[in-house]
């Protein structure tokens, strides 16, 4: 590392809260699937800011929409109408088949908003006694970092010394439909679940799981809330991951790629029942639905469709997955993925995944470890076949090394 890189990292350590442990690279520029560090070294981004940069770094059409809108109007608050919000509503509803939209900023805000909304629906529509609403969630979930969300996390690092936590949540195993059936009571208002557990290591449920989940929720008048903040908007090779089993959620949460990485934008999408319970003054956000966010999101959705990124994610994801499975290495325990949401899980005796990520950095690949022994791989959806093959050569070279 050069002295300037060391200075950047040292300054972060001196002034910043130590709630992250980044890979030792200082990035300064990005374009498409590539990023460059302050020393001019180029890397293939295999994280995409946890899928927020699905459309590629600094996509020119999203950038143009952002710059144009920034010159016109950035923020009004929801005290007044603006000329971008209605268009955003119309376009995201047409794209996803939703009836109601609640715009927010971060993914965690979308999750919190959904929790509030399904509870309100439970009391005012389903008839659950006041204060008794239950929401079922899954073990190893990741829905954000707010106090309400970490209260139902099963990760000790996420929960430790942050309590006391709000009641009203039941935790069941992921991918276990009988467990869901057994957890539902008359007071259950929702089942909140990721279609694929990303932070847990790209954990994919058994085939048919969500078909059973949809049937159980419908039969018991329980709202199915799918957190598609990472999986949605093409990441898995479909617009929404729910489409892999042909189901429809009652509430869908989007974020991250909804802005192509330019600006925090999230949304709660629902049927009329859930968001229809909200009245003026009962929920809001100063920045939620602002004209700059709406203009950026409209462009981000448009290029996703017009440039065939969703179909490309399906094609290149299959190529990447097959290539990873072809790597013959004693270090690999399992390769799994759907679309361009992939993971390589290492045998514990192979050592920490972080060491492999650091070795990949030296080869021009930026990936990130999770849960000690898993490497997450999620490049922008604009990646080409040649770039996939280039990446596979480097993954093969590193994964066949022994770092234990």
WOFEN-V940403 format. One record per residue. SS is DSSP state (H for helix, E for strand, C for the rest). PHI is phi in radians with two decimals (NA if undefined). D_CENTER is the distance of its C-alpha to the mean C-alpha in Angstrom with 1 decimal. Layout:
BEGIN
ss = (SS	SS)
phi = (PHI	PHI)
d_center = (D_CENTER	D_CENTER)
END
This chain:
BEGIN
ss = (C	C	H	H	H	H	H	H	H	H	H	H	H	H	H	C	C	C	C	C	C	C	C	C	C	C	E	E	E	E	E	E	C	E	E	E	E	C	C	C	C	E	E	E	E	C	C	H	H	H	H	C	C	C	C	C	E	C	C	H	H	H	H	H	H	H	H	H	H	H	H	H	C	C	C	C	C	C	C	C	C	C	C	C	H	H	H	H	H	H	H	H	H	H	H	H	C	C	C	E	E	E	E	E	C	C	H	H	H	H	H	H	H	H	H	H	H	H	H	H	H	H	H	H	H	H	C	C	C	C	C	C	C	E	E	E	E	E	C	C	C	C	C	C	C	C	H	H	H	H	C	C	C	C	C	H	H	H	H	C	C	C	C	C	C	C	C	C	E	E	E	E	C	C	C	C	H	H	H	H	H	H	H	C	C	C	C	E	E	E	E	E	E	C	C	E	E	C	C	C	C	C	E	E	C	C	C	C	H	H	H	H	H	H	H	H	H	H	H	C	C	C	E	E	E	E	E	C	C	C	C	C	C	C	C	C	C	C	C	C	H	H	H	H	H	C	C	C	C	C	E	E	E	E	C	H	H	H	H	C	C	C	C	C	C	E	E	E	E	E	C	H	H	H	H	C	C	C	C	C	C	C	C	C	C	C	C	C	C	C	H	H	H	H	H	H	H	H	H	H	H	H	H	H	H	H	C	C	H	H	H	H	H	H	H	H	H	H	H	H	H	H	H	H	H	C	C	C	C	C	C	E	E	E	E	E	E	E	C	C	E	E	E	E	E	E	C	H	H	H	C	C	H	H	H	H	H	H	H	H	H	H	C	C	E	E	C	E	E	E	C	C	C	E	E	E	E	C	C	C	C	C	C	C	H	H	H	H	H	H	H	H	H	H	H	H	H	H	H	C	C	C	C	C)
phi = (NA	-1.33	-1.10	-1.16	-1.11	-1.06	-1.12	-0.99	-1.16	-1.15	-1.16	-1.01	-1.12	-1.28	-1.82	-1.60	-1.10	-1.61	-1.68	-2.37	-2.29	-1.20	-1.10	-1.35	-2.41	-2.00	-1.57	-2.31	-2.74	-2.56	-2.71	1.09	-1.55	-1.83	-2.31	-2.15	-1.55	-1.17	-1.73	1.59	-1.31	-1.78	-2.35	-1.46	-1.38	-1.86	-2.19	0.97	0.91	0.97	1.41	-1.30	-1.81	-1.06	-1.41	1.64	-1.15	0.94	-0.97	-1.06	-1.31	-1.22	-1.02	-1.08	-1.12	-1.16	-1.13	-1.06	-1.20	-1.11	-1.33	-1.71	-2.91	-1.87	-2.64	-2.14	1.20	-1.46	-1.18	-2.32	-1.34	-2.31	-1.50	-1.87	-1.12	-1.06	-1.16	-1.06	-0.97	-1.06	-1.31	-1.27	-1.16	-1.15	-1.18	-1.84	1.33	-1.49	-1.79	-2.30	-2.33	-2.11	-1.46	-2.33	-1.99	-1.58	-1.08	-1.06	-1.12	-1.11	-1.09	-1.05	-1.13	-1.16	-1.05	-1.04	-1.19	-1.23	-1.11	-1.08	-1.06	-1.03	-1.33	-1.61	-2.00	-1.31	1.58	-1.19	-1.01	-0.97	1.44	-1.95	-1.11	-2.08	-2.13	-1.65	-2.29	-1.95	-1.05	1.15	-1.23	-2.46	-2.16	2.28	-2.15	-1.22	-1.08	-1.11	-1.35	-1.17	-1.10	-1.98	-1.32	-1.88	-1.56	-1.01	-1.14	-1.32	-1.59	-0.95	1.11	-1.90	-1.28	-1.32	-1.96	-1.25	-1.39	1.85	-2.19	-2.04	-1.90	-2.23	-1.15	-1.33	1.41	-2.07	-1.11	-1.02	-1.13	-1.11	-1.00	-1.29	-1.57	-1.26	-2.23	-1.04	-1.62	-1.29	-1.80	-2.78	-2.06	-1.77	-2.69	-1.52	-1.06	-2.35	-1.39	-1.30	-1.12	-1.29	2.05	1.01	-1.59	-1.80	-1.27	-1.08	-1.00	1.54	-1.04	-1.29	-1.13	-1.13	-1.04	-1.07	-1.12	-1.13	-1.14	-1.11	-1.12	-1.88	0.93	-2.02	-1.33	-1.55	-1.89	-1.76	-1.46	-1.83	-1.11	-1.66	-1.45	-1.37	1.05	1.66	-0.97	-1.67	1.61	-2.26	-0.95	-2.17	-1.12	-1.02	-1.22	-1.13	-2.03	1.14	-1.93	-2.28	-1.32	-1.41	-2.36	-2.14	-1.90	-2.14	-2.96	0.74	-1.16	-1.09	-2.03	1.12	1.53	-1.55	-2.91	-1.23	-2.42	-2.45	-2.70	-1.75	-1.92	-2.64	-1.26	-1.14	-1.07	-1.25	-1.27	-1.19	-1.46	-1.31	-2.12	-0.91	1.60	-1.56	-2.84	-3.08	-2.87	-1.02	-1.62	-1.07	1.38	-1.23	-1.09	-1.14	-1.06	-1.14	-1.13	-1.13	-1.11	-1.06	-1.19	-1.10	-1.19	-1.12	-1.21	-1.00	-1.45	-1.12	-1.71	1.13	-1.19	-1.18	-1.13	-1.14	-1.07	-1.15	-1.16	-1.26	-1.12	-1.11	-1.14	-1.14	-1.08	-1.11	-1.12	-1.16	-1.19	-1.36	-1.27	-1.64	-2.46	-1.17	-1.30	-1.52	-1.58	-2.78	-2.02	-2.58	2.89	-2.59	1.08	-1.74	-2.08	-2.22	-2.66	-2.03	-1.67	-1.65	-1.12	-0.92	-1.22	-1.33	1.71	-1.19	-1.12	-1.02	-1.11	-1.23	-1.13	-1.17	-1.22	-1.12	-0.97	-1.14	-1.68	1.62	-2.13	-1.91	-2.27	-2.34	-1.44	-2.57	0.86	1.27	-2.12	-2.15	-1.77	-1.56	-2.32	-2.62	-1.26	-0.98	-1.26	-1.62	-1.07	-1.77	-1.06	-1.09	-1.23	-1.06	-1.11	-1.05	-1.14	-1.09	-1.02	-1.33	-1.08	-1.08	-1.11	-1.43	-1.23	-1.52	-1.45	-1.95	-1.78	-1.25)
d_center = (31.5	33.5	34.7	32.5	29.3	30.7	31.5	28.0	26.6	29.6	29.2	25.6	26.9	29.8	28.2	24.6	23.3	22.6	19.2	17.8	19.4	18.6	20.1	23.4	22.9	23.3	21.7	23.4	22.6	20.3	20.9	19.2	18.0	20.3	20.4	23.7	24.7	27.6	30.1	29.2	27.6	25.2	22.0	19.7	16.2	14.4	11.2	10.5	9.5	6.4	6.0	7.3	10.7	10.5	13.9	15.4	16.7	18.9	19.2	22.7	22.4	19.5	21.4	24.6	23.2	22.0	25.4	27.4	25.8	26.2	29.8	30.3	28.4	25.4	25.5	27.8	26.0	26.1	29.8	30.4	29.1	27.9	28.2	24.5	23.0	24.9	24.0	20.3	20.7	22.9	20.7	17.4	19.5	21.3	18.3	16.6	19.9	19.1	22.1	20.9	18.3	17.6	16.3	14.8	13.5	10.6	7.8	10.2	12.9	11.6	11.5	14.9	16.2	15.5	17.3	20.2	20.5	20.7	23.1	25.2	25.2	26.4	29.2	30.4	29.9	29.7	32.3	30.8	33.2	32.1	30.1	29.6	26.2	24.1	20.4	19.6	16.5	16.0	17.1	14.6	11.9	9.3	8.7	9.6	13.0	15.4	18.6	18.1	14.8	16.2	19.3	17.9	16.1	18.2	17.6	20.9	19.6	17.2	20.0	23.1	25.5	23.3	25.0	26.6	23.8	23.9	25.0	24.0	21.4	22.2	20.4	20.9	20.0	17.1	18.5	21.8	23.0	26.3	24.8	23.1	26.4	28.2	26.0	26.4	29.2	30.7	28.7	25.2	23.4	19.9	17.8	14.2	12.1	9.0	10.4	9.7	9.3	7.3	8.8	11.9	12.5	11.0	13.3	14.3	16.6	20.1	21.1	22.1	20.2	18.3	21.6	23.3	20.7	21.2	24.9	25.0	23.1	25.4	28.5	27.9	26.7	23.4	20.4	17.5	14.3	11.2	7.8	6.2	3.6	1.8	5.6	7.3	9.7	11.2	9.0	11.0	14.2	14.3	13.2	11.5	11.3	13.9	16.4	16.9	19.0	20.2	19.3	18.2	16.4	18.4	15.5	12.1	9.4	7.8	6.9	6.1	8.1	10.2	12.3	12.2	11.9	15.2	14.7	12.6	12.2	10.6	12.4	13.6	15.2	18.0	21.4	24.4	25.1	22.2	21.8	25.5	26.5	25.5	28.5	29.2	28.8	26.7	23.3	22.3	20.9	23.0	20.4	18.4	19.6	21.5	23.1	21.5	17.9	19.0	20.8	18.0	15.6	18.5	19.0	15.4	15.6	19.1	18.8	16.0	18.7	21.8	21.1	20.1	16.8	15.5	18.7	18.6	15.3	17.2	20.3	19.2	16.8	19.9	21.9	19.8	19.5	23.2	24.1	22.3	24.1	27.3	27.3	30.0	29.4	30.4	27.5	25.0	24.5	21.9	19.8	17.1	14.4	13.8	13.8	12.4	10.2	13.1	14.6	18.2	19.5	22.7	25.8	26.2	29.6	28.0	26.9	23.7	20.9	20.9	24.4	23.3	20.5	23.4	25.6	23.2	23.1	26.8	26.5	24.3	20.8	18.0	15.8	14.6	15.8	14.3	16.5	19.7	20.3	17.1	16.2	12.7	13.1	10.8	13.2	13.1	14.0	17.4	18.5	22.0	23.9	26.0	23.1	21.7	25.2	25.6	22.5	23.8	27.2	25.8	23.6	26.8	28.9	26.8	26.0	29.7	30.7	31.4	30.1	31.3)
END
